[in-house]
């Protein structure tokens, strides 16, 4: 591969400085990313410098896998500035999936360094032509978030032997990116379509999403599908944090458009802010609590139990839905000015609406969790 994938600053103060610099640049450029509809490659490079894209690369291949709580906290901080960029950065976790590939294939992918950006477009799962040595793939796949800055791509194939998607790993020069991401929320994710026309993918460069890992390191024993839901939900948590910070630090200092007292002096504002703050902190605390409990189980060398997995998924969906409610509460508190497109809360409002709409976080995941807690069937494939 021509690109260089060894970009992260050394762990410690230098990497922390790179992370803070990336946040500062994001504050200056987030409107640009929204306007152009994607996070550009030069900014992805800053995220690489901050270690985001080696956070799930196996240490075997030079990575520095982060504990889930630490990685989620990073994504939350990014999302408090710009949730859509947080969504793109969240796929720094997606290399956990690639550990299901044969070790020799993983070694090839990381040959130029561990800071690799993977963007997958799993659905719809399409049938590929089975040919000698692999698959010939033709079709069009949706929701390739972060594909504009990706080093490798993935598409979803039907597997007759498994209900989960079979992922085929391809390279950007083998694909056409169809720029059709015409949305309001999470616009800067650049979740465009991927189109392939007869691309050959060797069988060994495919894997079952959520399949058994070939790397024996702690992160790859953490529930992969739950983690995939968590990194998306935490962008909503960041959005809620950003919205409440705005309302508290900026919005409450302004006089009413009608000339009345500052909004922050009213009981309605004070009560609304306090309730929203309590709501967010409660959901966030449970989200991280279940994460830490599962992670400690992994570190102890034990398997994460089915009930722990259910609670992970339930706390994750809850965090996404509560975060959306908190952003809506902040919008109410901000008053009439918040209706304008350029108002700071519009970013958080539009983006916070998206995570609870995702298939892994929709309302049905509450029902599935309840069913499993009662010993019934989840009714959702591969859940939890």
C-alpha positions in Angstrom: 0.0 0.0 0.0 1.2 3.5 -0.8 -0.1 5.3 2.2 1.7 5.5 5.5 -0.1 4.2 8.5 2.3 4.9 11.3 1.3 8.4 12.3 0.4 8.4 16.0 2.4 10.5 18.4 4.1 8.6 21.2 1.8 7.6 24.0 1.7 10.1 26.9 2.0 13.9 26.8 2.7 14.1 23.1 -0.4 12.1 22.2 -2.5 14.0 24.6 -1.3 17.3 23.1 -2.2 15.9 19.6 -5.7 15.1 20.8 -6.3 18.5 22.3 -4.9 20.1 19.1 -7.4 18.0 17.0 -10.2 19.3 19.2 -9.1 22.9 18.7 -8.9 22.4 14.9 -12.4 20.8 15.0 -13.9 23.8 16.7 -12.6 26.0 13.9 -13.5 23.6 11.0 -16.7 21.8 12.0 -18.9 24.1 9.9 -16.6 23.3 6.9 -17.0 19.6 7.4 -20.8 20.0 7.6 -20.9 22.1 4.5 -18.8 19.7 2.4 -20.6 16.6 3.8 -17.6 14.7 5.0 -14.6 14.7 7.3 -11.6 15.2 5.0 -8.5 13.1 5.0 -6.2 15.8 6.3 -8.3 16.0 9.5 -8.4 12.2 9.8 -4.6 12.4 9.8 -4.9 14.6 13.0 -7.1 11.9 14.5 -4.4 9.3 13.6 -1.8 11.5 15.3 -4.0 11.4 18.4 -4.0 7.6 18.4 -7.7 7.2 17.5 -7.0 4.8 14.7 -4.7 2.4 16.5 -7.0 2.1 19.4 -8.3 -1.3 18.2 -5.3 -2.5 16.2 -3.9 -5.6 17.8 -0.7 -5.0 19.7 0.6 -8.0 17.7 0.6 -5.7 14.7 1.9 -2.6 16.5 -1.4 -1.3 17.8 -2.2 0.1 21.2 -5.7 -1.3 22.0 -7.6 1.0 24.4 -9.9 -0.1 27.1 -13.5 0.5 25.9 -14.2 3.1 28.5 -11.1 5.1 27.6 -11.9 5.0 23.9 -15.6 5.9 24.4 -14.6 8.8 26.5 -12.4 10.1 23.6 -15.3 9.8 21.2 -17.6 11.6 23.6 -15.1 14.5 23.9 -14.9 14.8 20.1 -18.7 14.6 19.8 -19.2 17.4 22.3 -17.5 19.6 19.7 -19.0 17.9 16.6 -21.0 14.7 16.9 -20.6 13.8 13.2 -16.8 13.9 13.4 -17.2 11.8 16.6 -19.2 9.3 14.5 -16.3 9.1 12.0 -13.7 8.8 14.7 -15.8 6.1 16.4 -14.8 3.7 13.7 -11.4 3.7 15.2 -13.0 0.8 17.1 -13.9 -1.2 14.0 -10.6 -2.9 13.5 -11.8 -5.3 16.2 -13.9 -6.9 13.4 -10.8 -7.5 11.3 -9.3 -9.8 13.9 -11.6 -12.5 12.4 -9.4 -12.4 9.3 -6.5 -14.9 9.0 -3.4 -13.6 10.8 -1.3 -13.4 7.6 -4.0 -11.2 6.0 -4.0 -8.9 9.0 -0.2 -8.7 8.8 -0.5 -7.5 5.2 -3.1 -4.8 6.1 -0.9 -3.4 8.9 2.4 -3.8 6.9 2.7 0.0 6.7 1.7 0.7 10.3 -1.1 0.3 12.7 -3.0 3.6 12.1 -5.5 2.2 9.6 -9.0 3.6 8.9 -11.7 1.1 8.0 -15.1 2.1 6.7 -17.7 -0.5 6.1 -20.9 -0.4 4.1 -22.6 -3.6 5.2 -26.1 -3.3 3.8 -27.9 -4.5 1.9 -26.2 -7.8 2.1 -25.8 -8.9 -1.5 -25.0 -12.2 -3.2 -21.6 -12.3 -4.8 -20.5 -14.6 -7.6 -18.5 -17.5 -6.1 -15.4 -18.0 -8.2 -12.2 -19.9 -7.7 -10.4 -18.6 -4.6 -13.0 -16.1 -3.5 -15.9 -13.9 -4.7 -16.6 -11.5 -7.5 -18.5 -8.6 -6.1 -20.9 -6.3 -8.0 -23.4 -4.0 -6.5 -24.1 -1.0 -4.4 -23.9 -0.7 -0.6 -25.2 2.1 1.7 -23.9 4.0 4.7 -20.2 3.9 4.2 -19.5 6.4 7.0 -16.1 8.0 6.9 -15.3 6.5 3.5 -13.7 9.8 2.3 -10.8 9.3 4.7 -10.6 5.5 4.7 -7.6 3.4 4.0 -9.6 0.2 3.5 -13.3 -0.4 2.9 -15.8 -3.2 3.5 -19.0 -4.4 1.9 -21.6 -6.9 3.2 -22.2 -10.3 1.5 -24.9 -12.9 2.1 -23.5 -16.0 3.7 -25.9 -19.1 3.4 -24.3 -20.6 6.5 -24.6 -17.6 8.8 -27.3 -14.9 9.3 -24.6 -12.3 10.1 -23.0 -10.4 7.2 -19.9 -11.7 5.6 -17.6 -8.7 5.2 -15.4 -8.4 2.1 -12.4 -6.1 2.6 -11.5 -4.0 -0.4 -9.3 -1.0 -1.2 -10.5 2.5 -2.2 -9.1 2.3 -5.7 -11.3 -0.8 -6.3 -14.5 1.1 -5.5 -16.5 4.0 -6.6 -17.9 6.3 -3.9 -21.4 7.6 -4.9 -21.8 10.9 -3.2 -25.5 10.7 -2.3 -25.4 11.5 1.4 -28.2 14.1 1.4 -29.3 14.4 5.1 -29.6 16.9 7.9 -28.3 14.9 10.9 -24.7 13.6 10.9 -24.1 15.2 7.5 -20.3 15.4 8.0 -20.1 11.6 8.3 -20.1 11.4 4.5 -22.0 8.1 4.7 -22.2 7.7 1.0 -22.7 4.6 -1.1 -20.0 2.2 -2.3 -20.3 0.7 -5.8 -18.3 -2.3 -7.0 -18.3 -3.7 -10.5 -16.9 -7.2 -10.7 -14.2 -6.7 -8.0 -12.5 -10.0 -7.0 -12.0 -10.5 -3.3 -10.1 -13.5 -2.1 -11.9 -15.7 0.4 -9.3 -15.1 3.0 -10.0 -11.3 2.8 -13.5 -11.9 4.0 -14.9 -12.5 7.5 -18.1 -12.9 9.5 -18.9 -9.6 11.3 -18.8 -10.4 14.9 -17.1 -13.8 14.2 -14.5 -15.4 16.4 -11.3 -13.5 16.7 -7.9 -15.0 15.6 -6.1 -12.6 18.0 -5.9 -13.6 21.6 -5.9 -10.2 23.3 -8.4 -8.8 25.9 -10.1 -6.2 23.6 -11.1 -9.0 21.2 -12.9 -10.9 23.9 -15.1 -7.9 24.7 -18.5 -8.3 23.0 -18.0 -6.9 19.5 -21.5 -6.1 18.5 -22.3 -4.4 21.8 -19.1 -2.3 21.3 -20.2 -1.4 17.8 -23.5 0.0 19.3 -21.7 1.7 22.1 -19.3 3.8 19.9 -22.4 5.2 18.0 -24.5 5.9 21.1 -21.7 7.8 22.8 -21.8 10.4 20.0 -25.2 11.2 21.2 -23.9 11.5 24.8 -21.3 14.0 23.5 -24.0 15.9 21.6 -26.1 16.2 24.8 -23.0 17.4 26.7 -22.2 20.0 24.1 -25.9 21.2 24.1 -26.1 21.5 27.8 -22.8 23.2 28.1 -24.0 25.8 25.6 -27.2 26.4 27.4 -25.5 26.8 30.7 -22.5 28.8 29.7 -23.8 30.9 26.9 -27.6 30.8 26.5 -28.3 31.7 30.1 -26.3 34.9 29.8 -28.5 36.4 27.1 -31.6 38.5 27.6 -34.9 37.5 26.1 -35.6 38.6 22.6 -38.6 40.4 24.0 -36.5 42.4 26.4 -37.3 40.4 29.5 -34.9 39.1 32.2 -32.1 36.7 31.4 -33.5 33.2 30.7 -31.2 31.8 33.4 -33.0 33.7 36.1 -36.3 32.1 35.5 -37.5 29.0 37.5 -38.5 27.3 34.3 -35.0 27.5 32.9 -33.3 26.5 36.2 -35.6 23.5 36.7 -35.2 22.4 33.0 -31.5 22.7 33.1 -31.2 20.7 36.4 -33.5 17.9 35.2 -31.7 17.6 31.9 -28.3 17.5 33.6 -29.5 14.8 36.0 -31.0 12.9 33.1 -27.8 12.9 31.1 -25.5 12.1 33.9 -27.6 9.2 35.1 -27.8 7.6 31.6 -24.1 8.2 31.1 -23.1 6.7 34.5 -25.0 3.5 33.8 -23.5 3.4 30.2 -20.0 3.5 31.6 -20.7 1.3 34.6 -21.9 -1.6 32.4 -18.9 -1.1 30.1 -16.4 -1.2 33.0 -18.1 -4.3 34.5 -17.9 -6.2 31.2 -14.3 -5.1 30.7 -13.2 -6.2 34.2 -14.8 -9.6 33.5 -12.6 -9.8 30.3 -9.5 -8.8 32.2 -10.2 -11.5 34.8 -10.0 -14.0 32.0 -13.7 -14.9 32.2 -16.4 -14.8 29.5 -18.8 -11.9 29.5 -22.1 -13.4 30.5 -25.3 -13.3 28.4 -26.9 -11.0 31.0 -23.9 -8.7 31.0 -24.3 -8.5 27.2 -28.0 -7.7 27.5 -27.3 -5.0 30.1 -24.6 -3.5 27.8 -27.0 -3.3 24.9 -29.8 -1.9 27.1 -27.6 0.8 28.8 -26.3 1.7 25.3 -29.7 2.2 23.7 -30.9 4.0 26.8 -27.9 6.4 26.6 -28.7 7.2 22.9 -32.4 7.8 23.6 -31.9 9.8 26.8 -29.3 11.9 25.0 -31.7 12.8 22.3 -34.3 13.8 25.0 -31.7 16.0 26.7 -30.8 17.8 23.5 -34.4 18.5 22.9 -34.7 19.9 26.4 -31.7 22.1 25.7 -33.4 23.3 22.5 -36.5 24.2 24.5 -34.5 26.1 27.0 -32.6 28.1 24.3 -35.7 29.8 23.1 -36.6 31.2 19.7 -33.1 31.9 18.5 -32.3 28.2 18.3 -34.5 27.8 15.3 -31.9 29.4 13.0 -29.7 27.1 11.0 -26.5 28.7 12.2 -27.4 28.6 15.8 -24.9 26.4 17.8 -27.6 24.1 19.1 -28.8 23.2 15.6 -25.7 21.0 15.1 -26.4 19.0 18.3 -30.1 18.8 17.6 -29.7 17.4 14.1 -27.0 15.0 15.0 -28.5 13.7 18.3 -31.6 12.6 16.4 -29.6 10.1 14.4 -28.1 7.5 16.9 -31.5 6.4 18.2 -32.6 5.8 14.6 -29.7 3.4 14.0 -30.7 -0.3 13.7 -28.5 -1.2 16.6 -30.1 1.4 18.9 -33.7 1.7 17.9 -36.6 1.3 20.3 -36.9 -2.4 19.4 -33.6 -3.0 21.3 -35.4 -2.2 24.5 -38.0 -4.8 23.8 -35.4 -7.3 22.8 -33.5 -6.7 26.1 -36.6 -7.1 28.1 -37.4 -10.4 26.4 -34.0 -11.8 27.1 -34.1 -10.7 30.7 -37.3 -12.7 31.0 -35.8 -15.8 29.3 -37.6 -15.3 26.0 -36.3 -14.9 22.5 -34.9 -11.5 21.5 -36.6 -11.4 18.1 -33.6 -9.5 16.6 -30.9 -11.5 14.8 -27.5 -11.6 16.6 -28.8 -9.8 19.6 -27.3 -9.1 22.1 
